[in-house]
Amino acid sequence: MKTLYARVEYGKVTLQEKELPAPGPGQLLLKANYSTMSPGTEQALMGEHIVPLPTSVGYSMCATVIEVGPEVDEFEVGDVVVTTGEHAQYLIMDALNCTPAPKNVDKAQAAFWNLGHTGLYAVRQADIKMGEACVVQGQGFVGAMTAQMARLAGACPVIITCHHDNKLEASKAVGGIDYAINTKTDPEGLEKLLEELQLEVPVFFEATGQRSALLQAANLVGERGRVIMISQVHGQDMPPIDDPLMQKGASLIGTYVNSRPFALRRADLEITGVWPPVLNTKLRRFKSLMGNTVDEDIRVFLNMLAYGRLDITPLISHRFNYKQMTEAYEMVWKGDRSLTAGLIEWDD
């Protein structure tokens, strides 16, 4: 069968057609429902800073299984999954790279799983205690998700900062934000707020994409606090944060999601009518939630959506039909600040 997919050359994305084979052993044929855009990562991709061009683009999708390959018994036709698939109408994916979605989840929101679980992992790394205050610097989609996950983990109050009023307002619309400060129009606003509240903040999340924010975090974080570094930045020198962190006994913690396994599979000893128990070598998805894998956090994020603990609709800044792919990525390439979370709709 043929499929349309998004192909990136330097500074430009177009829709191209290619042939798909039938799914092989351990594979699924998926029909795309929604896929999402990550402006920062994909602008770097378009500029050939990640992998050589040309290549495909896109890495966060919600899709429906339409054919199951041999040796797959975890999924059936009609199941909804999320996966790191490219922007495409149809795609072949390894079943291991697909996470099942709850039947009642909103597919459009589920498509943002890749950025959603990034914020969740940052909160896991911070090990927030009930009632601890936190500051989230930067309100791009990952920063906004970090603030929401911190709220759900019991952070109080939740303070967000950003240079853009539209991003602050979108985050506030999701709910649970106690204070929002535009650090461009009010550069000293955060310091003044903390002084007014007589608050020592134990947890700072840096999600600005600017290394300079780390210096403010290091200077303001409380004793034995934690500065959580979320954004990856290239070409910027690290500010002098060692002294303030050292003097306060504070920690700098990284949150790269691929620093842990994507998924675990388990094999179990079973009593099969004879003794002793024997090992069933057929591996099954590890379904317990211990926070040790990406797959677990994806399922947590999807459940938050499905059970109404989280509604990220206000964060979706743009919706595009897949036929508008080129125009959508022109906004990415130009660095249009209004595009914070783009959704590609694949259903005609």
C-alpha positions in Angstrom: 0.0 0.0 0.0 1.1 3.6 -0.5 1.3 6.3 2.2 2.0 10.0 2.4 4.7 11.0 4.8 6.5 14.2 5.8 10.1 14.5 4.4 12.4 17.2 5.6 15.2 18.9 3.5 17.2 21.8 4.8 14.6 24.4 6.0 11.6 22.8 4.3 9.1 19.9 4.9 7.0 18.5 2.1 4.6 15.5 1.8 5.9 12.6 -0.2 4.6 9.2 -1.2 6.2 5.9 -0.6 5.3 2.2 -0.6 4.7 0.3 2.6 5.2 -3.5 2.9 3.0 -5.7 4.9 3.8 -5.8 8.6 6.5 -8.4 9.4 7.0 -10.5 12.6 6.5 -8.4 15.7 5.2 -5.4 13.7 1.9 -3.5 13.4 0.4 -1.5 10.5 -1.0 1.7 12.0 -3.4 4.3 10.6 -2.5 7.8 12.0 -5.1 9.7 13.9 -3.0 12.6 15.2 0.6 13.5 15.4 2.3 16.5 17.1 5.0 19.0 16.4 7.9 19.9 18.7 9.1 23.3 17.4 12.5 23.4 19.1 13.6 19.8 18.3 12.2 19.9 14.8 13.7 23.3 14.0 17.1 21.8 14.9 16.2 18.8 12.7 15.4 21.1 9.7 18.7 22.8 10.2 20.6 19.5 10.0 21.8 19.8 13.6 20.5 16.3 14.6 20.9 13.9 11.7 21.9 14.2 8.1 19.2 15.4 5.6 16.9 14.5 3.9 15.0 12.4 6.4 11.5 12.0 7.8 10.1 14.3 10.5 7.8 13.7 13.5 8.1 11.5 16.6 4.9 11.6 18.6 1.7 10.0 17.2 -1.6 8.5 18.3 -2.8 5.8 15.8 -5.1 2.9 15.3 -4.0 -0.7 14.6 -5.3 -1.9 11.3 -3.2 -5.0 10.8 -1.2 -7.2 13.1 2.0 -9.0 12.0 3.0 -12.5 12.9 4.2 -13.2 16.5 2.2 -10.2 17.9 -0.3 -11.2 20.6 -0.5 -8.0 22.7 -2.4 -6.0 20.2 -5.5 -6.4 18.0 -7.0 -4.6 15.1 -8.8 -1.5 16.4 -6.6 -0.9 19.3 -5.4 2.7 19.9 -1.7 3.2 20.5 0.9 5.9 20.9 4.3 5.6 19.2 7.4 7.5 18.1 6.2 7.3 14.5 7.0 9.8 11.7 4.3 12.1 10.3 2.5 9.7 8.0 -0.9 8.4 7.0 0.1 4.8 7.5 3.2 3.4 9.1 4.8 0.1 10.1 6.0 0.1 13.7 7.5 -2.6 16.0 4.9 -3.6 18.6 7.6 -3.1 21.2 7.7 0.6 20.3 3.9 1.0 20.8 2.2 1.8 24.1 -1.5 0.9 24.4 -3.9 3.8 25.1 -7.0 3.7 27.3 -10.1 3.2 25.2 -11.7 6.5 26.4 -8.7 8.7 26.0 -8.9 11.8 23.8 -6.7 10.9 20.8 -5.7 14.5 20.0 -4.4 15.0 23.6 -2.9 11.5 23.7 -0.7 12.4 20.6 1.3 14.8 22.9 2.5 11.8 25.0 6.1 12.4 24.0 6.3 15.9 25.5 3.9 14.9 28.3 6.0 12.2 29.8 9.1 14.4 29.5 7.6 16.7 32.1 6.5 13.8 34.2 10.1 12.4 34.3 11.4 15.8 35.4 9.0 15.7 38.3 10.0 12.2 39.2 13.7 13.3 39.2 12.8 16.1 41.5 11.2 13.7 44.0 8.7 16.4 45.1 7.2 16.0 48.6 3.6 17.0 49.3 3.4 20.7 50.0 6.8 21.6 48.5 6.9 24.9 46.5 8.3 24.8 43.0 9.1 27.3 40.3 9.0 26.2 36.6 11.0 28.5 34.4 9.8 28.5 30.8 6.3 27.7 29.6 6.8 25.9 26.3 4.8 22.7 26.2 7.3 20.7 28.3 7.5 23.5 30.9 3.7 23.7 31.0 3.5 19.9 31.4 6.1 20.0 34.1 4.0 22.5 36.1 0.9 20.4 35.8 2.7 17.2 36.8 4.3 19.0 39.8 0.8 20.2 40.8 -0.5 16.6 40.6 2.4 15.4 42.6 1.5 17.8 45.5 3.6 20.8 44.9 2.2 24.0 46.5 2.4 26.7 45.5 3.2 26.2 41.8 4.9 29.3 40.3 5.6 29.7 36.6 7.7 32.2 34.7 8.1 32.9 31.0 8.8 35.7 28.6 5.5 35.3 26.7 2.1 36.3 28.0 0.3 33.9 25.7 2.2 30.9 27.1 1.5 32.0 30.7 -2.2 32.4 29.9 -2.4 29.0 28.3 -0.8 27.3 31.3 -3.1 29.1 33.7 -6.1 28.0 31.6 -5.1 24.4 32.2 -5.6 25.1 35.9 -3.7 24.7 39.2 -1.2 27.6 38.7 -0.8 29.8 41.7 1.4 32.5 40.4 2.5 33.5 36.8 5.3 36.0 36.1 6.4 37.5 32.9 10.2 37.8 33.4 10.6 40.0 30.4 8.3 42.7 31.5 9.0 42.2 35.1 12.6 40.9 35.4 12.7 41.1 39.2 9.1 39.8 39.6 10.1 36.4 40.9 12.5 37.7 43.5 9.8 40.2 44.7 7.2 37.5 44.9 9.3 35.1 46.9 10.2 37.9 49.3 6.6 38.9 49.7 5.6 35.3 50.4 8.6 34.8 52.6 9.1 31.6 50.7 12.2 29.5 50.2 11.7 27.3 47.2 13.2 23.9 47.3 12.6 22.9 43.7 13.4 24.8 40.5 12.7 23.4 37.0 14.6 25.0 34.2 12.7 24.6 30.9 13.6 27.8 29.1 16.2 26.5 26.6 18.5 29.3 27.9 21.4 28.4 30.2 21.2 31.9 31.9 18.1 30.7 33.7 20.1 28.2 35.6 22.0 31.0 37.4 18.7 32.5 38.6 17.6 29.1 39.8 20.9 28.4 41.6 20.7 31.8 43.3 17.1 31.4 44.4 16.8 27.7 45.2 16.5 26.9 48.9 19.1 25.1 51.1 19.5 21.5 50.1 17.1 22.2 47.2 17.1 20.8 43.7 17.6 22.5 40.4 16.1 20.3 37.7 17.7 20.9 34.2 15.1 19.9 31.5 16.1 21.8 28.3 19.1 20.8 26.2 21.1 23.8 24.9 23.9 23.8 22.4 26.5 26.5 21.9 25.9 28.3 25.3 28.4 28.4 28.1 27.3 27.1 31.5 26.8 30.0 33.9 28.7 30.0 37.3 26.3 28.0 39.3 28.8 25.9 41.2 29.3 28.3 44.1 25.6 29.0 45.0 24.8 25.3 44.7 27.8 24.3 46.7 27.2 26.8 49.5 23.6 25.7 49.9 24.1 22.0 49.5 21.8 22.1 46.6 21.7 19.6 43.7 21.7 19.9 39.9 19.7 17.1 38.3 19.4 16.1 34.6 16.2 14.8 33.1 17.1 13.3 29.7 14.3 10.7 29.3 16.4 8.3 27.3 18.8 7.9 30.3 16.6 4.9 31.4 15.1 2.0 29.5 12.2 2.6 27.2 10.3 -0.6 28.3 10.8 -3.7 30.3 9.5 -7.2 29.4 9.1 -9.9 32.0 9.5 -13.7 32.1 7.9 -15.6 35.0 8.2 -19.0 36.7 4.9 -20.9 36.4 3.5 -24.1 37.9 2.3 -26.0 34.8 1.1 -29.2 36.5 4.6 -30.6 37.2 7.2 -29.7 39.7 9.4 -27.7 40.0 8.1 -24.5 38.4 9.4 -23.8 34.9 10.2 -20.5 33.2 7.8 -19.2 30.7 10.1 -17.6 28.2 7.4 -15.7 26.4 8.1 -12.1 27.4 5.1 -9.9 28.5 4.8 -6.1 29.0 5.8 -5.1 32.5 2.6 -3.5 33.7 3.5 -2.4 37.2 4.1 1.3 37.7 7.5 1.7 39.4 8.6 4.8 37.4 11.6 3.0 36.0 10.8 3.1 32.3 9.5 5.5 29.6 6.7 3.1 28.8 5.4 3.3 32.4 5.3 7.1 32.4 3.6 7.2 29.0 0.8 5.1 30.5 0.6 7.4 33.5 0.3 10.4 31.3 -2.4 8.7 29.2 -4.3 7.7 32.3 -4.2 11.3 33.6 -6.0 12.3 30.4 -8.4 9.4 30.3 -9.5 9.8 34.0 -9.9 13.6 33.8 -7.0 14.5 36.0 -5.5 16.5 33.2 -6.9 18.4 30.2 -4.2 19.9 28.0 -6.5 21.3 25.3 -5.7 25.0 26.2 -2.0 24.3 25.4 -2.7 23.3 21.8 -1.9 26.5 20.0 -2.4 25.3 16.4 -4.3 22.6 14.5 -3.3 21.6 11.0 -4.7 19.2 8.4 -2.0 16.9 7.1 -2.3 18.7 3.7 -1.0 21.8 5.4 2.3 20.2 6.5 4.5 22.5 4.5 2.9 25.6 5.9 3.0 24.3 9.4 6.7 23.7 9.2 7.3 27.1 7.7 6.2 28.4 11.0 8.7 26.1 12.8 11.6 27.1 10.5 10.8 30.8 11.0 10.7 30.4 14.7 7.2 31.7 15.0 6.7 32.1 18.8 2.9 31.7 18.6 3.5 28.0 17.7 3.9 26.3 21.0 2.1 23.0 20.4 1.0 22.0 16.9 -1.4 19.2 16.2 -1.5 17.4 12.8 -4.9 15.9 12.0 -4.8 12.8 9.7 -8.5 11.9 9.5 -10.2 13.5 6.6 
